[in-house]
C-alpha cells in the first residue's frame, strides 16, 4: 500500500509540475473533452460487462518477491495510472488554481487515499467476495460503477462546453 501511495504521489507531482509548465491554458477545454470521451468509453465497458466466474485455483506460485523499487516503477509507469493522473493535473489542478507548493501538498493528499484504497479493496473483497457468488449481483455492481463514470464524464463534458465557449 505504501508503494502504491508513493508511486501515485510521484506521478501526480511530476505530471502536475510538467503540465503546469507545458500545457497552455487555452488547451484545457480540449483535454477535458478527451477525458470525457475516455471516461464514457470506460463507462460503456462497465455498463455492458462480460463477467466470467472461474473456480479458484489452489496451486501455490513460487515467484520471486517484488522489491519496493520494482513495484514503484511498475506503478509509476503504469499507463492506467498516467491516464488517471493526467486529467486531474491537467484539468482539475489549473481550474482549482492549484499551483506552486500546493501541487505537492494536494498530490500528497491524493496519494494517501490512493495508497489506502488497495487495502480497503482487499478487505472488502475478502469479506464481501465470499458472499457474492451470483453473477447477476456482480454485473449490477459493475453497471452501477459505469453509471457513476457517466456522471463524471458528463461533468468533464460540461466543463468542455463552458470553457470552450461553444454556445456563446
N, CA, C and O atoms as a DFTB+ gen file, in Angstrom:
672 C
 N C O
     1  1       0.829      -1.190       0.000
     2  2       0.000       0.000       0.000
     3  2       0.872       1.251       0.000
     4  3       0.563       2.225      -0.687
     5  1       1.961       1.227       0.770
     6  2       2.870       2.367       0.801
     7  2       3.485       2.561      -0.574
     8  3       3.653       3.692      -1.032
     9  1       3.819       1.467      -1.226
    10  2       4.396       1.503      -2.558
    11  2       3.464       2.229      -3.525
    12  3       3.897       3.108      -4.270
    13  1       2.203       1.864      -3.510
    14  2       1.236       2.470      -4.423
    15  2       1.070       3.948      -4.106
    16  3       1.024       4.773      -5.018
    17  1       0.979       4.291      -2.831
    18  2       0.855       5.693      -2.438
    19  2       2.046       6.520      -2.885
    20  3       1.879       7.642      -3.365
    21  1       3.242       5.980      -2.734
    22  2       4.453       6.693      -3.161
    23  2       4.467       6.900      -4.671
    24  3       4.808       7.981      -5.153
    25  1       4.096       5.862      -5.414
    26  2       4.068       5.973      -6.873
    27  2       3.017       6.984      -7.320
    28  3       3.267       7.770      -8.234
    29  1       1.860       6.974      -6.695
    30  2       0.805       7.935      -7.044
    31  2       1.274       9.354      -6.747
    32  3       1.076      10.256      -7.561
    33  1       1.891       9.557      -5.589
    34  2       2.362      10.894      -5.238
    35  2       3.407      11.374      -6.246
    36  3       3.334      12.509      -6.717
    37  1       4.372      10.526      -6.578
    38  2       5.401      10.918      -7.542
    39  2       4.789      11.229      -8.906
    40  3       5.170      12.204      -9.553
    41  1       3.848      10.408      -9.338
    42  2       3.202      10.617     -10.634
    43  2       2.434      11.927     -10.665
    44  3       2.531      12.678     -11.635
    45  1       1.674      12.212      -9.617
    46  2       0.902      13.449      -9.577
    47  2       1.811      14.677      -9.505
    48  3       1.545      15.689     -10.154
    49  1       2.876      14.587      -8.717
    50  2       3.787      15.731      -8.608
    51  2       4.490      15.982      -9.935
    52  3       4.544      17.117     -10.406
    53  1       5.029      14.925     -10.538
    54  2       5.738      15.085     -11.812
    55  2       4.795      15.635     -12.884
    56  3       5.107      16.636     -13.529
    57  1       3.647      14.986     -13.076
    58  2       2.708      15.451     -14.090
    59  2       2.137      16.828     -13.745
    60  3       1.864      17.628     -14.640
    61  1       1.957      17.103     -12.461
    62  2       1.421      18.399     -12.050
    63  2       2.329      19.550     -12.432
    64  3       1.872      20.552     -12.983
    65  1       3.602      19.413     -12.145
    66  2       4.547      20.487     -12.474
    67  2       4.846      20.548     -13.967
    68  3       4.974      21.636     -14.530
    69  1       4.957      19.387     -14.612
    70  2       5.191      19.390     -16.061
    71  2       3.976      19.967     -16.784
    72  3       4.118      20.788     -17.689
    73  1       2.778      19.531     -16.378
    74  2       1.558      20.028     -17.007
    75  2       1.416      21.530     -16.862
    76  3       1.025      22.210     -17.810
    77  1       1.725      22.050     -15.697
    78  2       1.643      23.489     -15.463
    79  2       2.609      24.234     -16.380
    80  3       2.310      25.331     -16.852
    81  1       3.767      23.629     -16.625
    82  2       4.802      24.286     -17.413
    83  2       4.567      24.206     -18.920
    84  3       4.916      25.140     -19.643
    85  1       3.982      23.107     -19.407
    86  2       3.947      22.929     -20.866
    87  2       2.553      22.977     -21.508
    88  3       2.456      23.056     -22.733
    89  1       1.488      22.931     -20.728
    90  2       0.153      22.919     -21.325
    91  2      -0.456      24.314     -21.234
    92  3      -0.755      24.790     -20.139
    93  1      -0.640      24.972     -22.379
    94  2      -1.278      26.293     -22.357
    95  2      -2.730      26.193     -21.855
    96  3      -3.430      25.218     -22.130
    97  1      -3.150      27.199     -21.131
    98  2      -4.482      27.221     -20.533
    99  2      -5.585      27.070     -21.585
   100  3      -6.629      26.484     -21.300
   101  1      -5.368      27.586     -22.782
   102  2      -6.410      27.534     -23.819
   103  2      -6.695      26.111     -24.303
   104  3      -7.738      25.866     -24.909
   105  1      -5.773      25.162     -24.041
   106  2      -5.977      23.771     -24.452
   107  2      -6.739      22.949     -23.424
   108  3      -7.160      21.833     -23.726
   109  1      -6.925      23.465     -22.232
   110  2      -7.571      22.694     -21.163
   111  2      -8.977      22.207     -21.517
   112  3      -9.321      21.071     -21.189
   113  1      -9.812      23.038     -22.185
   114  2     -11.140      22.512     -22.534
   115  2     -11.063      21.287     -23.446
   116  3     -11.882      20.375     -23.326
   117  1     -10.103      21.259     -24.341
   118  2      -9.993      20.138     -25.268
   119  2      -9.432      18.899     -24.577
   120  3      -9.799      17.775     -24.919
   121  1      -8.554      19.101     -23.618
   122  2      -8.091      17.981     -22.804
   123  2      -9.266      17.434     -21.998
   124  3      -9.380      16.224     -21.800
   125  1     -10.133      18.326     -21.536
   126  2     -11.333      17.912     -20.817
   127  2     -12.237      17.078     -21.718
   128  3     -12.820      16.090     -21.270
   129  1     -12.355      17.468     -22.976
   130  2     -13.164      16.707     -23.926
   131  2     -12.596      15.308     -24.126
   132  3     -13.347      14.332     -24.137
   133  1     -11.283      15.199     -24.283
   134  2     -10.650      13.891     -24.434
   135  2     -10.880      13.052     -23.175
   136  3     -11.163      11.857     -23.268
   137  1     -10.760      13.671     -22.006
   138  2     -11.013      12.964     -20.756
   139  2     -12.444      12.476     -20.662
   140  3     -12.696      11.368     -20.189
   141  1     -13.393      13.304     -21.114
   142  2     -14.808      12.906     -21.087
   143  2     -15.057      11.727     -22.021
   144  3     -15.761      10.785     -21.657
   145  1     -14.487      11.773     -23.214
   146  2     -14.673      10.673     -24.175
   147  2     -14.076       9.384     -23.618
   148  3     -14.698       8.325     -23.708
   149  1     -12.888       9.464     -23.048
   150  2     -12.266       8.266     -22.455
   151  2     -13.109       7.735     -21.293
   152  3     -13.286       6.525     -21.152
   153  1     -13.624       8.641     -20.466
   154  2     -14.457       8.226     -19.333
   155  2     -15.732       7.552     -19.815
   156  3     -16.171       6.565     -19.225
   157  1     -16.335       8.078     -20.890
   158  2     -17.518       7.427     -21.460
   159  2     -17.177       6.037     -22.008
   160  3     -17.976       5.108     -21.895
   161  1     -15.994       5.901     -22.598
   162  2     -15.547       4.603     -23.107
   163  2     -15.438       3.587     -21.969
   164  3     -15.927       2.464     -22.090
   165  1     -14.804       3.975     -20.876
   166  2     -14.673       3.078     -19.723
   167  2     -16.054       2.778     -19.138
   168  3     -16.329       1.646     -18.741
   169  1     -16.925       3.797     -19.084
   170  2     -18.285       3.602     -18.569
   171  2     -19.048       2.596     -19.431
   172  3     -19.777       1.753     -18.909
   173  1     -18.881       2.686     -20.732
   174  2     -19.539       1.743     -21.634
   175  2     -19.112       0.313     -21.316
   176  3     -19.933      -0.604     -21.291
   177  1     -17.817       0.140     -21.075
   178  2     -17.322      -1.193     -20.735
   179  2     -17.913      -1.689     -19.420
   180  3     -18.110      -2.893     -19.253
   181  1     -18.197      -0.794     -18.490
   182  2     -18.764      -1.188     -17.198
   183  2     -20.262      -1.439     -17.297
   184  3     -20.782      -2.350     -16.653
   185  1     -20.955      -0.639     -18.094
   186  2     -22.408      -0.789     -18.209
   187  2     -22.766      -2.069     -18.963
   188  3     -23.792      -2.690     -18.687
   189  1     -21.924      -2.459     -19.908
   190  2     -22.151      -3.685     -20.672
   191  2     -20.996      -4.660     -20.426
   192  3     -20.210      -4.941     -21.331
   193  1     -20.899      -5.176     -19.190
   194  2     -19.743      -6.021     -18.851
   195  2     -19.875      -7.454     -19.360
   196  3     -20.969      -7.948     -19.634
   197  1     -18.734      -8.086     -19.473
   198  2     -18.677      -9.521     -19.735
   199  2     -18.075     -10.148     -18.487
   200  3     -16.865     -10.091     -18.267
   201  1     -18.931     -10.743     -17.683
   202  2     -18.497     -11.318     -16.407
   203  2     -18.322     -12.824     -16.577
   204  3     -19.238     -13.518     -17.020
   205  1     -17.155     -13.316     -16.228
   206  2     -16.932     -14.759     -16.200
   207  2     -16.459     -15.127     -14.804
   208  3     -15.591     -14.469     -14.232
   209  1     -17.035     -16.175     -14.276
   210  2     -16.665     -16.623     -12.935
   211  2     -15.955     -17.958     -13.076
   212  3     -16.468     -18.897     -13.684
   213  1     -14.762     -18.017     -12.500
   214  2     -13.967     -19.231     -12.587
   215  2     -13.802     -19.833     -11.202
   216  3     -13.926     -19.147     -10.187
   217  1     -13.528     -21.096     -11.184
   218  2     -13.250     -21.768      -9.928
   219  2     -11.882     -21.325      -9.429
   220  3     -10.985     -21.027     -10.217
   221  1     -11.736     -21.287      -8.105
   222  2     -10.465     -20.883      -7.523
   223  2      -9.394     -21.924      -7.797
   224  3      -9.644     -23.128      -7.754
   225  1      -8.193     -21.430      -8.081
   226  2      -7.048     -22.304      -8.326
   227  2      -6.247     -22.409      -7.033
   228  3      -5.825     -21.397      -6.474
   229  1      -6.046     -23.609      -6.574
   230  2      -5.385     -23.825      -5.282
   231  2      -3.884     -24.023      -5.413
   232  3      -3.224     -24.350      -4.427
   233  1      -3.323     -23.832      -6.613
   234  2      -1.888     -24.030      -6.765
   235  2      -1.120     -22.867      -6.146
   236  3      -1.588     -21.728      -6.144
   237  1       0.039     -23.165      -5.632
   238  2       0.877     -22.170      -4.989
   239  2       1.977     -21.767      -5.959
   240  3       2.632     -22.619      -6.560
   241  1       2.173     -20.471      -6.105
   242  2       3.203     -19.958      -7.006
   243  2       4.497     -19.727      -6.235
   244  3       4.475     -19.333      -5.068
   245  1       5.614     -19.973      -6.892
   246  2       6.921     -19.726      -6.272
   247  2       7.627     -18.603      -7.022
   248  3       8.793     -18.737      -7.393
   249  1       6.927     -17.505      -7.242
   250  2       7.504     -16.380      -7.961
   251  2       8.452     -15.597      -7.060
   252  3       8.358     -15.644      -5.834
   253  1       9.366     -14.878      -7.704
   254  2      10.325     -14.047      -6.997
   255  2       9.601     -12.891      -6.306
   256  3       8.640     -12.344      -6.847
   257  1      10.060     -12.525      -5.123
   258  2       9.460     -11.448      -4.338
   259  2       9.718     -10.097      -5.001
   260  3      10.825      -9.826      -5.465
   261  1       8.700      -9.263      -5.041
   262  2       8.780      -7.943      -5.656
   263  2       9.420      -6.956      -4.681
   264  3       8.996      -6.857      -3.529
   265  1      10.433      -6.229      -5.136
   266  2      11.073      -5.228      -4.286
   267  2      10.300      -3.923      -4.354
   268  3       9.470      -3.731      -5.243
   269  1      10.572      -3.023      -3.411
   270  2       9.899      -1.729      -3.384
   271  2      10.126      -0.981      -4.694
   272  3       9.175      -0.481      -5.295
   273  1      11.376      -0.902      -5.140
   274  2      11.686      -0.103      -6.331
   275  2      11.126      -0.717      -7.598
   276  3      10.693       0.012      -8.490
   277  1      11.122      -2.046      -7.702
   278  2      10.493      -2.685      -8.861
   279  2       9.000      -2.370      -8.894
   280  3       8.454      -1.993      -9.931
   281  1       8.357      -2.531      -7.755
   282  2       6.921      -2.237      -7.677
   283  2       6.628      -0.770      -7.921
   284  3       5.645      -0.426      -8.577
   285  1       7.495       0.108      -7.384
   286  2       7.321       1.550      -7.581
   287  2       7.361       1.886      -9.069
   288  3       6.500       2.614      -9.564
   289  1       8.352       1.364      -9.778
   290  2       8.464       1.647     -11.212
   291  2       7.294       1.065     -11.994
   292  3       6.806       1.681     -12.942
   293  1       6.844      -0.121     -11.596
   294  2       5.681      -0.710     -12.267
   295  2       4.463       0.195     -12.091
   296  3       3.737       0.452     -13.052
   297  1       4.238       0.674     -10.877
   298  2       3.094       1.561     -10.613
   299  2       3.276       2.917     -11.287
   300  3       2.338       3.441     -11.887
   301  1       4.467       3.485     -11.194
   302  2       4.735       4.827     -11.732
   303  2       4.583       4.851     -13.251
   304  3       4.084       5.829     -13.807
   305  1       5.006       3.788     -13.920
   306  2       4.949       3.734     -15.381
   307  2       3.689       3.046     -15.913
   308  3       3.546       2.864     -17.122
   309  1       2.790       2.669     -15.029
   310  2       1.541       2.022     -15.414
   311  2       0.698       2.988     -16.242
   312  3       0.349       4.061     -15.749
   313  1       0.358       2.641     -17.490
   314  2      -0.437       3.554     -18.320
   315  2      -1.780       3.930     -17.695
   316  3      -2.262       5.043     -17.901
   317  1      -2.387       3.023     -16.937
   318  2      -3.664       3.345     -16.294
   319  2      -3.479       4.442     -15.255
   320  3      -4.340       5.309     -15.104
   321  1      -2.362       4.408     -14.541
   322  2      -2.079       5.457     -13.564
   323  2      -1.879       6.802     -14.227
   324  3      -2.344       7.827     -13.728
   325  1      -1.185       6.795     -15.350
   326  2      -0.964       8.036     -16.084
   327  2      -2.290       8.558     -16.622
   328  3      -2.552       9.760     -16.569
   329  1      -3.134       7.653     -17.144
   330  2      -4.447       8.075     -17.640
   331  2      -5.337       8.598     -16.520
   332  3      -6.198       9.447     -16.753
   333  1      -5.135       8.100     -15.318
   334  2      -5.882       8.601     -14.164
   335  2      -5.372       9.980     -13.765
   336  3      -6.158      10.902     -13.548
   337  1      -4.070      10.113     -13.670
   338  2      -3.481      11.347     -13.142
   339  2      -3.554      12.512     -14.124
   340  3      -3.757      13.655     -13.714
   341  1      -3.391      12.235     -15.404
   342  2      -3.294      13.330     -16.371
   343  2      -4.510      14.257     -16.383
   344  3      -4.330      15.473     -16.317
   345  1      -5.739      13.741     -16.463
   346  2      -6.876      14.681     -16.445
   347  2      -6.969      15.477     -15.146
   348  3      -7.402      16.629     -15.148
   349  1      -6.567      14.866     -14.050
   350  2      -6.638      15.573     -12.769
   351  2      -5.649      16.722     -12.740
   352  3      -6.007      17.843     -12.381
   353  1      -4.397      16.448     -13.118
   354  2      -3.382      17.502     -13.048
   355  2      -3.510      18.494     -14.192
   356  3      -3.108      19.648     -14.049
   357  1      -4.064      18.067     -15.330
   358  2      -4.174      18.964     -16.481
   359  2      -5.457      19.787     -16.472
   360  3      -5.499      20.873     -17.050
   361  1      -6.493      19.285     -15.828
   362  2      -7.783      19.996     -15.851
   363  2      -8.159      20.505     -14.468
   364  3      -8.435      21.691     -14.285
   365  1      -8.168      19.604     -13.501
   366  2      -8.660      19.984     -12.178
   367  2      -7.691      20.889     -11.423
   368  3      -8.125      21.845     -10.779
   369  1      -6.403      20.614     -11.488
   370  2      -5.451      21.478     -10.790
   371  2      -5.529      22.916     -11.310
   372  3      -5.685      23.844     -10.516
   373  1      -5.423      23.123     -12.639
   374  2      -5.496      24.512     -13.112
   375  2      -6.843      25.186     -12.829
   376  3      -6.885      26.366     -12.481
   377  1      -7.937      24.441     -12.977
   378  2      -9.246      25.075     -12.752
   379  2      -9.464      25.419     -11.285
   380  3     -10.223      26.334     -10.966
   381  1      -8.795      24.684     -10.383
   382  2      -8.885      24.983      -8.949
   383  2      -7.738      25.899      -8.494
   384  3      -7.576      26.150      -7.300
   385  1      -6.951      26.391      -9.448
   386  2      -5.818      27.286      -9.181
   387  2      -4.815      26.649      -8.223
   388  3      -4.288      27.310      -7.328
   389  1      -4.560      25.364      -8.422
   390  2      -3.573      24.644      -7.618
   391  2      -2.224      24.803      -8.312
   392  3      -1.987      24.224      -9.373
   393  1      -1.358      25.581      -7.710
   394  2      -0.049      25.865      -8.286
   395  2       1.010      25.826      -7.191
   396  3       0.693      25.710      -6.007
   397  1       2.271      25.925      -7.604
   398  2       3.370      26.009      -6.656
   399  2       3.425      24.831      -5.708
   400  3       3.265      23.679      -6.112
   401  1       3.654      25.134      -4.447
   402  2       3.780      24.096      -3.415
   403  2       2.472      23.336      -3.224
   404  3       2.480      22.190      -2.776
   405  1       1.347      23.970      -3.564
   406  2       0.046      23.296      -3.422
   407  2      -0.063      22.064      -4.313
   408  3      -0.798      21.132      -3.986
   409  1       0.665      22.044      -5.448
   410  2       0.664      20.843      -6.295
   411  2       1.198      19.663      -5.489
   412  3       0.621      18.575      -5.517
   413  1       2.290      19.877      -4.778
   414  2       2.876      18.790      -3.977
   415  2       1.964      18.411      -2.817
   416  3       1.802      17.226      -2.527
   417  1       1.364      19.398      -2.146
   418  2       0.504      19.115      -0.993
   419  2      -0.754      18.349      -1.396
   420  3      -1.123      17.373      -0.742
   421  1      -1.407      18.785      -2.462
   422  2      -2.621      18.108      -2.931
   423  2      -2.266      16.716      -3.456
   424  3      -3.007      15.759      -3.231
   425  1      -1.137      16.603      -4.152
   426  2      -0.695      15.302      -4.646
   427  2      -0.437      14.342      -3.492
   428  3      -0.731      13.151      -3.592
   429  1       0.109      14.857      -2.406
   430  2       0.353      14.028      -1.224
   431  2      -0.975      13.534      -0.637
   432  3      -1.102      12.363      -0.278
   433  1      -1.953      14.425      -0.542
   434  2      -3.261      14.034      -0.002
   435  2      -3.926      12.977      -0.889
   436  3      -4.496      12.009      -0.386
   437  1      -3.851      13.164      -2.199
   438  2      -4.429      12.185      -3.121
   439  2      -3.719      10.841      -2.980
   440  3      -4.354       9.788      -3.021
   441  1      -2.401      10.886      -2.814
   442  2      -1.636       9.640      -2.726
   443  2      -1.955       8.854      -1.454
   444  3      -1.865       7.626      -1.448
   445  1      -2.322       9.543      -0.391
   446  2      -2.722       8.836       0.837
   447  2      -3.977       8.010       0.558
   448  3      -4.053       6.835       0.917
   449  1      -4.953       8.639      -0.083
   450  2      -6.164       7.897      -0.464
   451  2      -5.857       6.784      -1.437
   452  3      -6.393       5.682      -1.316
   453  1      -4.994       7.060      -2.406
   454  2      -4.626       6.045      -3.391
   455  2      -3.851       4.895      -2.781
   456  3      -3.956       3.756      -3.237
   457  1      -3.075       5.189      -1.755
   458  2      -2.318       4.140      -1.087
   459  2      -3.173       3.278      -0.178
   460  3      -2.929       2.080      -0.037
   461  1      -4.169       3.886       0.436
   462  2      -5.053       3.131       1.330
   463  2      -6.107       2.323       0.572
   464  3      -6.592       1.308       1.070
   465  1      -6.452       2.771      -0.615
   466  2      -7.532       2.133      -1.369
   467  2      -7.305       0.642      -1.617
   468  3      -8.227      -0.139      -1.383
   469  1      -6.130       0.202      -2.078
   470  2      -5.975      -1.245      -2.335
   471  2      -6.199      -2.107      -1.092
   472  3      -6.760      -3.199      -1.189
   473  1      -5.772      -1.631       0.059
   474  2      -6.002      -2.394       1.290
   475  2      -7.477      -2.488       1.614
   476  3      -7.968      -3.541       2.021
   477  1      -8.185      -1.379       1.432
   478  2      -9.629      -1.391       1.672
   479  2     -10.344      -2.278       0.664
   480  3     -11.286      -2.989       1.015
   481  1      -9.890      -2.239      -0.612
   482  2     -10.486      -3.104      -1.628
   483  2     -10.255      -4.573      -1.280
   484  3     -11.156      -5.401      -1.414
   485  1      -9.043      -4.885      -0.832
   486  2      -8.730      -6.272      -0.474
   487  2      -9.590      -6.739       0.696
   488  3     -10.105      -7.857       0.694
   489  1      -9.740      -5.869       1.697
   490  2     -10.571      -6.214       2.855
   491  2     -12.029      -6.401       2.442
   492  3     -12.669      -7.384       2.813
   493  1     -12.545      -5.441       1.665
   494  2     -13.932      -5.553       1.203
   495  2     -14.111      -6.785       0.326
   496  3     -15.106      -7.500       0.443
   497  1     -13.139      -7.032      -0.558
   498  2     -13.222      -8.204      -1.427
   499  2     -13.196      -9.493      -0.643
   500  3     -13.886     -10.452      -0.989
   501  1     -12.400      -9.522       0.418
   502  2     -12.318     -10.724       1.236
   503  2     -13.629     -10.973       1.981
   504  3     -14.098     -12.107       2.078
   505  1     -14.210      -9.892       2.503
   506  2     -15.450     -10.026       3.277
   507  2     -16.648     -10.241       2.363
   508  3     -17.417     -11.187       2.537
   509  1     -16.795      -9.351       1.388
   510  2     -17.979      -9.390       0.527
   511  2     -17.838     -10.436      -0.574
   512  3     -18.811     -11.093      -0.943
   513  1     -16.606     -10.590      -1.104
   514  2     -16.389     -11.502      -2.219
   515  2     -16.794     -12.924      -1.932
   516  3     -17.262     -13.630      -2.825
   517  1     -16.624     -13.352      -0.709
   518  2     -17.011     -14.716      -0.343
   519  2     -18.526     -14.876      -0.326
   520  3     -19.045     -15.978      -0.507
   521  1     -19.225     -13.780      -0.108
   522  2     -20.677     -13.841      -0.004
   523  2     -21.364     -13.683      -1.366
   524  3     -22.462     -14.195      -1.583
   525  1     -20.698     -12.965      -2.280
   526  2     -21.310     -12.725      -3.587
   527  2     -20.827     -13.783      -4.570
   528  3     -19.697     -13.729      -5.055
   529  1     -21.667     -14.709      -4.845
   530  2     -21.353     -15.772      -5.809
   531  2     -22.273     -15.683      -7.024
   532  3     -22.101     -16.411      -8.002
   533  1     -23.248     -14.784      -6.949
   534  2     -24.226     -14.653      -8.010
   535  2     -23.696     -13.690      -9.077
   536  3     -23.380     -12.539      -8.775
   537  1     -23.602     -14.153     -10.299
   538  2     -23.088     -13.363     -11.419
   539  2     -23.924     -12.099     -11.653
   540  3     -23.381     -11.064     -12.039
   541  1     -25.212     -12.174     -11.427
   542  2     -26.096     -11.022     -11.638
   543  2     -25.746      -9.869     -10.705
   544  3     -25.743      -8.712     -11.125
   545  1     -25.446     -10.180      -9.425
   546  2     -25.097      -9.114      -8.474
   547  2     -23.797      -8.429      -8.871
   548  3     -23.675      -7.209      -8.761
   549  1     -22.838      -9.204      -9.326
   550  2     -21.568      -8.620      -9.769
   551  2     -21.803      -7.734     -10.983
   552  3     -21.225      -6.651     -11.087
   553  1     -22.640      -8.185     -11.889
   554  2     -22.946      -7.409     -13.087
   555  2     -23.653      -6.101     -12.716
   556  3     -23.341      -5.056     -13.286
   557  1     -24.588      -6.139     -11.782
   558  2     -25.296      -4.918     -11.365
   559  2     -24.344      -3.917     -10.698
   560  3     -24.423      -2.711     -10.934
   561  1     -23.454      -4.439      -9.868
   562  2     -22.477      -3.569      -9.214
   563  2     -21.561      -2.922     -10.249
   564  3     -21.248      -1.736     -10.142
   565  1     -21.136      -3.679     -11.237
   566  2     -20.292      -3.152     -12.306
   567  2     -21.050      -2.093     -13.098
   568  3     -20.471      -1.076     -13.479
   569  1     -22.321      -2.317     -13.348
   570  2     -23.134      -1.336     -14.060
   571  2     -23.316      -0.059     -13.238
   572  3     -23.356       1.037     -13.797
   573  1     -23.424      -0.191     -11.937
   574  2     -23.504       0.979     -11.067
   575  2     -22.230       1.814     -11.175
   576  3     -22.292       3.041     -11.244
   577  1     -21.071       1.145     -11.190
   578  2     -19.820       1.870     -11.378
   579  2     -19.802       2.571     -12.735
   580  3     -19.308       3.693     -12.847
   581  1     -20.336       1.918     -13.758
   582  2     -20.428       2.540     -15.081
   583  2     -21.310       3.770     -15.065
   584  3     -20.989       4.771     -15.706
   585  1     -22.414       3.712     -14.343
   586  2     -23.312       4.868     -14.233
   587  2     -22.602       6.043     -13.547
   588  3     -22.778       7.197     -13.937
   589  1     -21.802       5.734     -12.522
   590  2     -21.054       6.800     -11.856
   591  2     -20.023       7.412     -12.801
   592  3     -19.789       8.620     -12.770
   593  1     -19.409       6.581     -13.639
   594  2     -18.461       7.107     -14.621
   595  2     -19.153       7.993     -15.649
   596  3     -18.569       8.970     -16.117
   597  1     -20.380       7.665     -16.001
   598  2     -21.142       8.511     -16.928
   599  2     -21.364       9.886     -16.314
   600  3     -21.280      10.898     -17.010
   601  1     -21.643       9.929     -15.026
   602  2     -21.819      11.218     -14.338
   603  2     -20.519      12.018     -14.371
   604  3     -20.532      13.215     -14.660
   605  1     -19.390      11.355     -14.074
   606  2     -18.091      12.040     -14.099
   607  2     -17.776      12.527     -15.511
   608  3     -17.324      13.658     -15.688
   609  1     -18.008      11.684     -16.514
   610  2     -17.781      12.092     -17.901
   611  2     -18.649      13.269     -18.302
   612  3     -18.210      14.146     -19.047
   613  1     -19.869      13.293     -17.814
   614  2     -20.771      14.406     -18.111
   615  2     -20.276      15.712     -17.488
   616  3     -20.417      16.783     -18.078
   617  1     -19.702      15.613     -16.302
   618  2     -19.119      16.805     -15.673
   619  2     -17.945      17.330     -16.503
   620  3     -17.793      18.539     -16.680
   621  1     -17.124      16.418     -17.005
   622  2     -15.995      16.827     -17.840
   623  2     -16.487      17.437     -19.152
   624  3     -15.932      18.427     -19.628
   625  1     -17.523      16.846     -19.730
   626  2     -18.093      17.385     -20.964
   627  2     -18.690      18.765     -20.716
   628  3     -18.550      19.660     -21.551
   629  1     -19.342      18.942     -19.597
   630  2     -19.893      20.241     -19.221
   631  2     -18.772      21.283     -19.128
   632  3     -18.912      22.400     -19.626
   633  1     -17.655      20.905     -18.485
   634  2     -16.514      21.822     -18.397
   635  2     -16.002      22.188     -19.778
   636  3     -15.650      23.341     -20.026
   637  1     -15.956      21.210     -20.683
   638  2     -15.512      21.495     -22.046
   639  2     -16.435      22.503     -22.711
   640  3     -15.972      23.468     -23.321
   641  1     -17.743      22.279     -22.595
   642  2     -18.711      23.166     -23.254
   643  2     -18.633      24.580     -22.685
   644  3     -18.661      25.553     -23.439
   645  1     -18.535      24.700     -21.369
   646  2     -18.460      26.027     -20.717
   647  2     -17.146      26.712     -21.039
   648  3     -17.142      27.879     -21.433
   649  1     -16.031      26.014     -20.879
   650  2     -14.716      26.630     -21.054
   651  2     -14.363      26.903     -22.505
   652  3     -13.579      27.811     -22.779
   653  1     -14.914      26.149     -23.435
   654  2     -14.578      26.371     -24.836
   655  2     -15.472      27.434     -25.480
   656  3     -15.225      27.847     -26.613
   657  1     -16.499      27.874     -24.773
   658  2     -17.416      28.915     -25.255
   659  2     -18.075      28.536     -26.573
   660  3     -18.254      29.390     -27.442
   661  1     -18.436      27.273     -26.732
   662  2     -19.056      26.809     -27.968
   663  2     -20.445      27.398     -28.204
   664  3     -20.830      27.661     -29.343
   665  1     -21.185      27.600     -27.130
   666  2     -22.568      28.036     -27.283
   667  2     -22.792      29.457     -26.825
   668  3     -23.841      29.777     -26.267
   669  1     -21.818      30.306     -27.057
   670  2     -21.988      31.726     -26.674
   671  2     -22.017      32.603     -27.883
   672  3     -22.153      33.820     -27.759
